[in-house]
Amino acid sequence: MLELGLGNYQAALQCALAVFQDDDPHFGIHVLPDLVEAAARCGETGLADAALGRLAERAAAASTPLALGLLARSRALLTGVGDAEPLYAEAIEHLKACRSAPRLGRAHLLYGEWLRRQRRRRCARCSGRPAWHPAPSSPAP
């Protein structure tokens, strides 16, 4: 995740690839979405699709908000422009229901990047705010 955040996609791919090859069920659900992202950014679409397939199987079995959110986020990264936005929205909704603020923040960040690539800069500025700036609480009476 660190390498992804730094934009070192090839290094992130190499780190995640070891877990993918070992096929560890415990770490897989956490590493597979990062592998999908790193592979997609490196143009390794076959590897990204393979990781997405494995993630889809595990997310269906787990059926937790975290797993379903990571699956939707990963699908959004690999889908066409017209289908990505509802997948990002689905990912964010699922990830809001679990206690993984870093994963929710990453989903907002990826969605914001996607919005900027679609030349929707105003929407992109707002997309990251909920992840890092929770809604202010009501003032005390």
C-alpha positions, 0 to 999 in steps of 0.5 A: 500500500505504501508503494502505491501511495508513493506512485511506485507501481512496479515496486507495489506490483512486485510486493503484492505478486509474492502474496498472490503467488503464495495464495495465502487466503488470510492476506489475499483479501487485503493484498489482491486489491492492491495487486489489481491496482498496481497491475492495472497501472503497470499495464499488466491487464492479464495479471490484474484480471487474474487477481480480480477473479481471485478477489471476486471468489473470496469476496463472495465467500466472505460477503463482508462490507470490506471484501465487497467494497474492495471488490467494487473498487477493484472492478472500477479500476478495470472497467470502462469509463461508463461503468466506473462511477457506480462501482466507485460509489458502491465501493465507498458505501460498502467501505463506510460500513466497516472500520477500515478508514485507510481503505475508505480513504483510498477508495475516495482518492481513486474515485477523485483521480478518476473524476479528474481524468474525466475533467470533473475537477469540481466533483473531484475536489469534494470526493476526498473530503469525507474520507479525511474530514468527517462531518462536523458535529453539532455545536453543544447546546 
